[in-house]
Amino acid sequence: MGERVEFRLLGWVGLEDGGREIDTGHSRQRCVLAALLIDAREPVMTAELVSRVWGSDPPDSALNVLYGYVTRLRKVLAPSGIRLLRRGGGYLIDVEPALVDALRFKRLQATDPAAALEAWRGKPLPGIEGEWADQVRAGLIALHLSAQLRLAEEETAQGRHTAAVDRLSGVLAEHPLEERVVAVLMTALFRAGNTPQALDCYLAFRRRLSDELGIGPGARLRLLHQRILEGDSALDRQEAAPVPAGLPYDVPGFVGRATELAAMNRVLRSRTPLVISAIEGMAGVGKSALAVRWAHRVRERFPDGSLYADLGGHAPTGPADPARVLGDFLAALGTAPARIPGGLDARSALFRALLDQRRMLIILDNARSEQQVRPLLPTADSCATVITSRVPLHGLVVRERAQRIVIGTLTPAESESLLRTFVPYGDAASLRELARLCAHLPVALCVAGERAARGDRPLPDLVAELRSASNRLDLLEVAGDPLSSVRAVFSWSYRTLPEPVASMFRRLGAHPGPDIEPGAAAVLTGCSPGEAADLLGALAEARLIEPYQPGRWRMHDLLRAYSVECGGEQDEAVARLLDHYLDRLSSAISLALPGEVVIRPDAEPFPDPAQAQAWMEAERSNLVAAADMALTRSPALGRDLGRMLVRHLDMAGQQEEARRLYRSAARAAHATGDLMGQASALTALGVALIRNGELEEAHESFRRAVELWETLDDPRSQGGALGNIAMIQVFRGQYAAALADLERAAALFERSGHLSGQANVLNHIGEIHWRTGAYRIAVPLHERAMEIAAEIGDRAGVAVSRGDIGNALFRLGEYGEALEHLEASRDLARSISYVYAELTSMVNIGRVHAATGDLQAAYDLYQEVLAALRETEDRDMEAETLDCLGEIYLAWGEHERALDHHRRALELFRASGSRTFEASALNGLGEVERALGHPKEAGARHQEALELTKAMGDRFQQARALVGLARLRADQGLPAEEWGEALRLMDDMEVPEAAQLRGELNAPL
């Protein structure tokens, strides 16, 4: 490093090396440099850097752009021997703070105001915009003002009144409404014997305040004016008030909270008391860390000092007495012990009087109640107060207009950044899992990070231990410091609960699902739903659970572990809960999905199908968790819950969850010899496997289920499994075998009187006719299926049937009527959360739009479907949608994109073993290859499609393949017999493509 290297943040932003200015880039790149220099030799987390440069709403490209700035800055700094280093989850600039002019100024102003003013070189961070830059700039300017005032006070104390007056006159010109400047100037003038000028200074200031702000001077300045009028000789020997510096150390490795910090900055400008409470509501979420971090970032704006008190709201020793806290504050403000009053009200009044017109920052940490806080609030709008609390301080919001800044757990990315401050080089996958196991709770992340940093075991081993440990809270203890352990932090909140509320907390640990509503909570505790709602509300107030939807609460995993620890064994309560879920699910299924298996048909009904459907959607995760739990506690109950959930999970697109649940159910049933449990689990598993394109395993599951249902003499369930085997055969193009199985299924459904099953068979037969081009035959089959579904109130069946009718009419060219049916199907499916029926209708609506020339509308729908499929699973639908998009891209002349989409569709179809739409993807590839001028490749694709469709009986795609081959021959000037065969097939199917082809051939209609 050069001997004369210096970084400038005052007057201009950049680097001087040997007196030569080095170009450090444009304003945003210089902002990155400034953001690192202000914390020289301390790492700045990446998230914090992004916040400093772009604010609370950075662009999606911020990280990539930041990396570019860092790379360029490294190249700029390298010739001067300065290193910009990666440290953990952030960056560090390796330079002595003394070589940064703003840091040198800050260090000097604390001890030597004259030297500090000599080091001042002008406006801080010129040319750099943004909230962070404004904040730093305001803080440095406040320090500069403070240094000027302190130097003037020193000059006055030394009898150098003229120097002080000259200095302050210039300062007052820069800060004409700054009351502190006027006070020091009046004192200097009085001590210099210029009483009239001191009084004139006061009168002029009072006029300025009145003219510009419509207010008068503060109490302290009015008192000073009165004392000068009276010639108070004590002013000649008055000592400067002490400047308390009560903030705790800044939080090392602080990450995230950019939005909250920005909100606090906005509140600072309003000068209202500020309440911080956690949106997640639990201890250890980082309220104190946020308050202290923000206080350190803004403390320069409070040159009269800072006060901090831990109010012990949830400490084992109990909450702090506000009178004692005020005594400590008054002492810090220089009040002699003998002058500190004895009573709370007197101390509060003196405290507020001393803070009048002072710029001070007060941190009141871990408050218990409004009553504890109110005596500690200053009334001067020149002060800012930050209050942290685990409980919402509603009264302060109502009476004092406090602003609440609510914070939750960290995001996964922020959690990983925090862990990297302990283990900078840990692998990302382990850190992400460690963060998840810690519920993204800062206190747990810090404890886990410290354990990982010891290096006594590989990080993946620590993660595995935490993942498998039943005593996870034990692993998050801090040796030798029990107050820092996660368990202890939770216990402080738990111990303050009244017994009925504490009892509810203990019970909640027994609940298997991610959230709970008052009905289930009442079953757990044995109280009424209304009482349960009140108790849940009290727990939310204590920040031990959180409301996240109207009427629903949740608890994160670590608090759940603590609840289980407090609650012990609760077998009876769990048994009541599982029975409750079986009862309510029976009631919901009977109304929302008529025709499905109902275990308890006499259960208390829901008011209407919509409320039943809404309950199932809200309780889905809880029902799956209850079924899981019941498999080990009460296998028959678990079997029954799982059996009723099959169609609901399929409609909702929860296939991954369904596969996991029903694999477990099949194993449990096999272990206990429960044939019905095995049959129902295998049937349900097959349904989930079909959606994921795992046709081989699905077929085997259904085959075994059919045998078991036959052994159990359950024709209804046997017919259902046979119908699903038929659907696999349809996907494979084995239509004759499918029809045979459907005939068997229809007979079984008729024998058992299962109308919904009969409607399903009609729809499946209609689909076979659709796939073979017999669209006129398909329509009445689907119409009859729709009638049956409507008769029994099966809205899901109606949605499927209407979609099938619309799809058949689309092939027949009856686009208006087709669109009517498809849109009705989509809307109905959406209203009952039937994901697959909704998405299928959307794909087919897109086909109608494409056929009628609205390619953009079709494209938009297809993209919407693909986005939705990311949240669920249906490989065939994904492939089908990609195939449709390929046709759009071909029509737009985007041949490479079209080729890519058809190839991806073909890969997915072949991976699943679904042959039905494979021919469509092959024909699409053939059409694109022809457009690209690749006749050989195009011919091979169409020929493959032709052979496949002849084997399956798919006349529509067969005709399409023939047309493709004919066009290739025509391109070479050769006659093509394929034209006639294609026209014959199209005429037989009555599709509009026949007329289009005749037009292409210029043949008469």
C-alpha positions, -999 to 999 in steps of 0.1 A, spaced: 0 0 0 13 34 -9 24 57 20 0 84 10 -32 64 3 -63 79 17 -100 73 11 -123 102 8 -160 103 19 -160 140 27 -161 165 -1 -159 137 -27 -160 99 -27 -130 80 -39 -93 72 -34 -62 94 -33 -29 77 -39 1 99 -35 -21 130 -39 -35 116 -72 -73 111 -74 -81 76 -85 -114 71 -105 -135 46 -86 -164 44 -111 -199 58 -114 -221 68 -85 -236 34 -76 -202 17 -77 -189 45 -55 -218 38 -32 -206 2 -29 -171 15 -20 -186 40 6 -208 12 21 -177 -9 27 -155 20 39 -179 32 65 -173 -2 82 -136 -5 72 -120 -38 83 -155 -51 93 -174 -75 70 -206 -61 55 -231 -89 47 -242 -91 11 -279 -85 20 -268 -54 39 -247 -42 10 -277 -46 -14 -298 -27 11 -273 2 13 -269 5 -24 -305 -1 -36 -327 4 -5 -355 -18 6 -368 -27 -29 -337 -38 -49 -341 -51 -84 -340 -88 -91 -306 -83 -108 -291 -66 -77 -268 -95 -66 -254 -100 -101 -248 -62 -105 -232 -61 -70 -207 -88 -79 -198 -68 -110 -192 -37 -89 -170 -57 -65 -150 -71 -93 -143 -37 -108 -135 -21 -75 -109 -49 -68 -92 -40 -101 -92 -2 -92 -79 -8 -57 -52 -34 -65 -25 -10 -78 -27 8 -44 -22 -24 -25 -58 -25 -10 -77 -57 -8 -114 -61 -11 -120 -95 5 -149 -120 7 -158 -128 43 -185 -153 51 -217 -140 37 -203 -105 28 -173 -84 19 -146 -65 38 -123 -37 27 -89 -42 43 -79 -7 51 -70 11 84 -100 32 95 -75 61 101 -71 62 63 -108 70 57 -114 107 63 -149 103 76 -139 76 101 -109 98 112 -133 127 117 -157 105 138 -128 93 160 -115 128 166 -148 145 173 -153 123 203 -121 135 220 -107 166 201 -134 187 184 -108 212 171 -88 184 153 -121 169 141 -131 202 125 -97 204 108 -103 170 94 -137 179 80 -135 184 43 -170 192 32 -204 175 25 -204 138 32 -210 114 3 -216 140 -24 -232 125 -55 -245 94 -38 -282 91 -34 -305 67 -15 -319 62 20 -287 47 34 -265 76 20 -290 102 34 -288 86 68 -250 85 69 -249 120 56 -273 133 82 -254 115 109 -220 130 99 -235 164 96 -250 161 131 -216 151 144 -200 181 127 -225 204 143 -219 187 177 -181 192 173 -186 229 165 -208 234 195 -184 215 218 -155 236 206 -174 268 211 -183 256 246 -146 249 253 -136 284 239 -162 300 261 -151 281 292 -115 293 284 -126 329 282 -122 331 244 -156 345 240 -150 364 207 -137 332 190 -167 313 202 -191 341 191 -175 343 156 -176 305 152 -213 302 164 -224 331 142 -212 311 112 -229 279 125 -261 297 131 -261 309 94 -259 273 84 -285 261 110 -308 290 116 -335 269 133 -311 249 155 -320 258 191 -288 244 206 -267 268 186 -287 297 198 -283 285 234 -245 283 232 -243 316 213 -265 334 239 -243 320 267 -211 330 250 -224 366 244 -236 369 280 -202 357 293 -185 382 270 -206 410 285 -228 415 255 -262 409 273 -282 430 248 -268 410 219 -276 378 237 -312 390 242 -315 402 206 -302 367 195 -331 351 214 -357 375 200 -345 370 164 -346 333 168 -381 334 183 -393 354 152 -377 329 128 -394 300 146 -428 318 145 -425 329 109 -412 296 95 -426 269 118 -454 286 137 -439 276 171 -420 292 199 -387 283 216 -384 254 239 -385 254 277 -348 253 282 -341 282 259 -369 302 275 -353 295 309 -319 306 296 -334 338 283 -350 345 317 -317 339 335 -299 363 312 -326 389 318 -321 384 355 -283 385 351 -278 351 367 -241 349 377 -243 311 378 -242 312 340 -206 322 342 -195 290 358 -221 265 343 -206 232 333 -216 214 302 -240 186 307 -226 151 303 -233 131 270 -243 96 280 -234 68 257 -255 39 269 -259 17 238 -248 -19 241 -222 -31 216 -234 -33 180 -245 -67 169 -217 -85 150 -228 -103 118 -262 -87 117 -281 -97 86 -313 -89 69 -341 -66 82 -337 -41 54 -374 -34 52 -377 -30 90 -347 -7 92 -361 14 64 -394 16 82 -377 27 114 -359 54 95 -392 67 83 -406 67 118 -376 85 130 -385 114 108 -419 115 125 -404 116 160 -431 93 175 -424 66 201 -415 35 182 -426 0 192 -410 -31 177 -427 -64 182 -422 -97 164 -446 -107 137 -438 -143 145 -444 -134 181 -418 -155 198 -387 -149 219 -354 -150 201 -366 -135 169 -341 -106 170 -360 -76 183 -332 -64 205 -306 -70 178 -327 -49 154 -331 -21 178 -294 -19 187 -283 -22 151 -306 6 141 -295 27 170 -258 24 161 -266 34 125 -284 66 136 -266 76 168 -247 104 151 -280 121 147 -284 123 184 -253 142 196 -266 146 231 -262 109 237 -281 77 241 -298 58 270 -305 21 272 -324 0 296 -333 -37 297 -368 -36 312 -367 -74 319 -403 -79 307 -399 -117 306 -367 -121 326 -365 -147 354 -360 -119 379 -392 -102 368 -398 -68 351 -377 -38 360 -392 -11 382 -396 20 360 -387 42 390 -353 25 393 -347 28 355 -355 65 358 -330 68 386 -303 53 364 -312 76 335 -312 107 357 -277 98 370 -264 93 335 -277 127 326 -256 143 354 -282 147 381 -266 146 415 -279 118 437 -293 143 462 -314 160 435 -330 127 422 -366 127 435 -380 96 453 -413 91 435 -420 77 401 -440 107 388 -414 132 401 -386 113 385 -405 111 352 -412 148 352 -375 157 359 -364 132 332 -386 149 306 -375 183 316 -338 174 313 -345 159 278 -364 190 265 -345 203 235 -319 176 237 -313 152 208 -312 119 225 -319 83 216 -336 61 242 -338 23 238 -363 5 261 -356 -32 256 -379 -61 265 -408 -42 278 -436 -60 297 -465 -35 294 -476 0 286 -477 9 323 -440 0 326 -430 21 295 -450 53 298 -430 70 326 -399 64 306 -410 82 274 -396 117 268 -420 143 255 -394 162 235 -398 157 197 -361 161 194 -357 126 210 -365 92 195 -376 62 215 -373 26 205 -393 0 225 -390 -38 221 -415 -62 235 -427 -97 230 -463 -86 236 -481 -60 214 -483 -27 232 -517 -17 219 -522 11 244 -490 29 232 -503 28 196 -537 42 207 -526 69 231 -491 78 222 -495 71 185 -466 47 186 -457 30 153 -454 -7 154 -426 -24 134 -433 -61 134 -406 -86 126 -407 -123 119 -381 -150 115 -354 -146 89 -358 -156 53 -339 -188 42 -313 -166 25 -308 -144 55 -306 -174 78 -278 -188 56 -260 -155 57 -262 -154 95 -248 -189 97 -219 -180 74 -208 -154 99 -199 -184 121 -189 -210 94 -179 -189 63 -170 -219 42 -198 -243 51 -215 -261 22 -247 -244 11 -270 -275 13 -260 -282 49 -264 -245 59 -299 -244 43 -309 -275 62 -294 -262 94 -314 -230 90 -346 -249 84 -340 -271 115 -335 -239 135 -369 -226 122 -350 -195 108 -350 -182 144 -320 -159 150 -313 -171 186 -313 -207 174 -292 -199 144 -266 -183 165 -264 -212 189 -262 -237 160 -237 -215 142 -214 -214 173 -216 -252 176 -207 -256 139 -178 -232 143 -162 -253 169 -151 -277 142 -153 -308 164 -175 -325 138 -183 -321 101 -211 -297 94 -233 -324 77 -229 -346 108 -242 -317 130 -271 -312 106 -279 -350 107 -278 -350 145 -302 -321 147 -325 -335 121 -328 -369 139 -327 -357 175 -358 -359 196 -340 -336 220 -333 -308 195 -335 -282 222 -307 -299 242 -285 -295 212 -293 -258 211 -280 -252 247 -250 -229 253 -225 -245 277 -219 -223 307 -245 -197 297 -281 -211 302 -296 -177 297 -285 -178 260 -301 -212 253 -332 -215 231 -351 -234 259 -344 -207 284 -355 -179 261 -388 -197 255 -393 -205 292 -393 -168 301 -425 -163 281 -441 -196 292 -436 -189 329 -457 -157 327 -488 -174 313 -519 -179 335 -526 -216 340 -555 -220 315 -533 -204 288 -503 -224 298 -524 -256 296 -534 -247 260 -498 -242 251 -489 -276 265 -517 -293 245 -508 -277 212 -475 -296 211 -496 -328 207 -513 -315 175 -497 -331 145 -504 -305 119 -488 -271 110 -518 -250 122 -549 -252 143 -583 -237 146 -605 -233 177 -626 -264 170 -595 -288 171 -580 -268 200 -612 -273 220 -611 -310 214 -575 -311 226 -582 -292 258 -617 -302 266 -632 -267 264 -657 -250 241 -645 -236 207 -652 -200 220 -630 -206 251 -603 -222 229 -603 -191 206 -598 -169 236 -569 -190 249 -553 -191 214 -556 -153 213 -539 -151 246 -510 -173 234 -507 -151 203 -505 -120 226 -477 -138 245 -460 -144 211 -459 -182 216 -481 -188 186 -490 -166 157 -522 -159 139 -515 -162 102 -550 -165 87 -584 -155 102 -593 -180 128 -561 -201 124 -529 -201 144 -495 -218 140 -464 -225 160 -429 -230 146 -410 -263 152 -387 -252 180 -416 -238 200 -435 -270 193 -406 -291 207 -407 -269 238 -445 -274 241 -441 -312 238 -414 -310 265 -438 -291 288 -468 -312 280 -455 -348 285 -477 -377 274 -512 -367 261 -526 -400 247 -562 -392 256 -561 -357 241 -546 -371 209 -571 -399 206 -599 -373 209 -583 -351 182 -579 -380 157 -615 -390 163 -626 -354 157 -608 -353 124 -623 -385 112 -658 -372 122 -654 -339 105 -638 -353 73 -667 -378 70 -691 -349 72 -672 -328 47 -667 -356 21 -704 -365 22 -713 -330 11 -683 -318 -10 -676 -351 -28 -708 -371 -29 -702 -407 -41 -669 -410 -23 -663 -434 6 -677 -419 39 -667 -438 71 -692 -421 94 -723 -411 73 -741 -399 105 -715 -373 114 -728 -338 122 -732 -322 88 -717 -289 75 -742 -262 65 -735 -265 28 -710 -280 3 -691 -248 0 -683 -247 37 -674 -284 36 -650 -278 7 -635 -247 24 -629 -267 56 -611 -295 37 -589 -271 19 -580 -253 52 -574 -285 71 -556 -305 43 -521 -305 58 -536 -312 93 -556 -341 79 -526 -357 62 -506 -352 94 -534 -368 115 -536 -398 91 -498 -402 95 -500 -400 133 -529 -424 134 -511 -451 114 -489 -456 144 -514 -449 172 -546 -463 158 -540 -480 124 -576 -486 116 -584 -449 121 -554 -439 100 -566 -462 73 -600 -446 73 -587 -411 72 -564 -419 43 -591 -437 24 -614 -406 25 -586 -383 15 -577 -399 -18 -598 -379 -41 -594 -346 -22 -556 -349 -24 -558 -358 -61 -580 -328 -69 -557 -305 -50 -526 -317 -68 -509 -329 -37 -493 -359 -53 -460 -359 -35 -477 -358 -2 -501 -385 -13 -473 -408 -24 -455 -404 9 -487 -410 30 -500 -440 11 -466 -458 9 -465 -455 47 -501 -467 49 -494 -497 27 -464 -507 48 -484 -503 81 -513 -523 68 -491 -551 55 -473 -552 89 -506 -557 107 -522 -580 81 -550 -554 74 -562 -564 39 -586 -535 36 -558 -511 47 -535 -526 20 -561 -524 -7 -571 -488 0 -535 -477 3 -525 -494 -29 -555 -478 -48 -546 -444 -35 -509 -448 -42 -517 -458 -78 -537 -426 -83 -508 -405 -71 -483 -424 -92 -503 -419 -124 -501 -381 -121 -463 -383 -118 -461 -404 -149 -450 -436 -130 -474 -458 -150 -456 -491 -144 -457 -489 -106 -492 -475 -107 -504 -505 -128 -489 -529 -103 -505 -511 -73 -539 -512 -90 -535 -549 -100 -527 -559 -64 -556 -537 -51 -581 -554 -75 -571 -588 -61 -575 -576 -25 -608 -559 -31 -621 -591 -48 -610 -611 -17 -628 -586 5 -659 -587 -17 -660 -550 -22 -673 -545 -58 -674 -507 -55 -637 -504 -46 -627 -532 -70 -645 -513 -98 -626 -482 -89 -592 -499 -91 -602 -516 -124 -612 -482 -139 -578 -468 -130 -561 -498 -147 -582 -489 -178 -569 -453 -177 -533 -466 -177 -542 -487 -207 -557 -456 -224 -524 -437 -218 -505 -465 -234 -529 -466 -264 -542 -501 -254 -578 -491 -261 -593 -526 -265 -580 -538 -232 -591 -506 -216 -627 -511 -228 -627 -546 -215 -617 -535 -180 -642 -506 -181 -670 -531 -189 -660 -551 -159 -658 -520 -137 -693 -509 -150 -708 -542 -139 -692 -539 -105 -705 -503 -100 -740 -514 -111 -739 -543 -87 -729 -519 -58 -752 -491 -69 -722 -467 -72 -735 -439 -95 -704 -418 -94 -684 -448 -105 -708 -454 -134 -704 -417 -145 -666 -422 -144 -668 -452 -166 -689 -433 -192 -663 -405 -192 -635 -430 -197 -653 -447 -226 -660 -413 -241 -623 -404 -238 -614 -436 -257 -637 -426 -285 -622 -391 -284 -587 -405 -288 -598 -427 -317 -615 -398 -335 -651 -408 -328 -661 -374 -314 -698 -376 -322 -700 -408 -302 -680 -393 -273 -703 -363 -267 -735 -381 -256 -714 -404 -233 -700 -374 -215 -734 -357 -214 -749 -388 -197 -720 -388 -172 -726 -351 -165 -763 -358 -158 -755 -386 -133 -729 -364 -116 -754 -335 -114 -781 -358 -100 -759 -369 -70 -744 -334 -65 -709 -344 -76 -696 -310 -87 -661 -325 -95 -677 -350 -118 -697 -323 -135 -665 -302 -141 -648 -332 -157 -677 -341 -179 -683 -306 -192 -646 -303 -200 -647 -336 -219 -678 -324 -239 -660 -291 -247 -629 -309 -259 -650 -332 -282 -669 -302 -296 -636 -285 -302 -624 -313 -324 -657 -311 -344 -651 -274 -350 -680 -262 -329 -658 -236 -312 -685 -214 -296 -702 -242 -278 -669 -259 -270 -657 -227 -254 -689 -224 -233 -684 -259 -219 -647 -255 -213 -650 -222 -195 -678 -235 -174 -657 -265 -165 -627 -243 -156 -648 -220 -134 -665 -249 -116 -632 -267 -111 -616 -235 -98 -645 -230 -73 -639 -264 -57 -601 -263 -60 -599 -292 -85 -565 -283 -99 -562 -309 -127 -597 -303 -141 -591 -266 -141 -557 -268 -158 -570 -294 -184 -598 -270 -193 -574 -241 -196 -552 -261 -221 -582 -269 -242 -595 -233 -241 -560 -224 -254 -565 -249 -282 -598 -232 -291 -581 -198 -292 -553 -211 -314 -578 -227 -338 -597 -194 -341 -565 -174 -347 -559 -158 -313 -525 -172 -308 -515 -147 -281 -544 -157 -259 -535 -193 -264 -499 -187 -255 -508 -168 -224 -530 -196 -212 -504 -222 -218 -478 -202 -199 -502 -199 -170 -507 -236 -169 -470 -243 -169 -466 -219 -140 -493 -237 -121 -478 -271 -128 -446 -260 -109 -467 -262 -77 -481 -296 -85 -474 -327 -106 -488 -340 -138 -461 -350 -163 -485 -357 -191 -502 -324 -188 -468 -306 -187 -458 -325 -219 -492 -317 -235 -488 -280 -228 -453 -279 -241 -465 -296 -273 -492 -269 -277 -467 -242 -272 -445 -258 -299 -474 -253 -323 -477 -216 -313 -440 -210 -319 -442 -227 -353 -471 -205 -363 -450 -174 -352 -420 -186 -372 -399 -192 -341 -387 -226 -353 -359 -233 -328 -382 -226 -298 -409 -248 -315 -384 -276 -319 -372 -274 -283 -408 -275 -269 -418 -305 -291 -386 -324 -281 -392 -317 -244 -428 -329 -247 -417 -361 -265 -391 -368 -238 -417 -365 -211 -443 -386 -229 -418 -414 -234 -404 -412 -199 -439 -419 -185 -448 -445 -210 -478 -425 -221 -482 -432 -258 -514 -413 -264 -500 -379 -271 -465 -391 -283 -478 -390 -319 -488 -354 -315 -452 -344 -304 -438 -365 -333 -460 -348 -358 -451 -314 -343 -414 -321 -347 -420 -332 -383 -438 -299 -391 -410 -279 -376 -382 -299 -393 -400 -293 -426 -401 -255 -419 -364 -256 -411 -357 -273 -445 -349 -307 -431 -371 -330 -452 -353 -362 -441 -357 -356 -404 -393 -344 -410 -402 -375 -429 -388 -398 -402 -408 -381 -375 -441 -383 -395 -435 -419 -404 -429 -428 -368 -461 -410 -358 -480 -428 -386 -469 -463 -375 -477 -454 -338 -512 -441 -346 -521 -470 -368 -512 -494 -340 -533 -474 -315 -562 -464 -337 -556 -426 -332 -572 -414 -365 -567 -377 -359 -529 -379 -355 -528 -405 -382 -543 -380 -406 -519 -354 -394 -490 -377 -401 -503 -385 -436 -506 -347 -444 -471 -341 -432 -457 -369 -455 -478 -357 -484 -465 -321 -480 -429 -334 -481 -436 -353 -513 -452 -323 -528 -422 -301 -519 -402 -324 -542 -428 -322 -569 -439 -358 -564 -475 -371 -563 -487 -382 -529 -513 -408 -522 -514 -397 -486 -536 -368 -494 -566 -390 -502 -561 -412 -472 -559 -382 -449 -590 -366 -464 -610 -399 -459 -600 -401 -423 -609 -364 -417 -642 -368 -433 -650 -398 -412 -642 -379 -380 -661 -348 -392 -633 -324 -383 -628 -289 -398 -593 -298 -409 -609 -316 -438 -622 -284 -453 -589 -267 -446 -570 -294 -464 -593 -292 -494 -586 -255 -495 -549 -262 -494 -552 -286 -523 -575 -262 -542 -600 -290 -545 -638 -284 -546 -657 -288 -514 
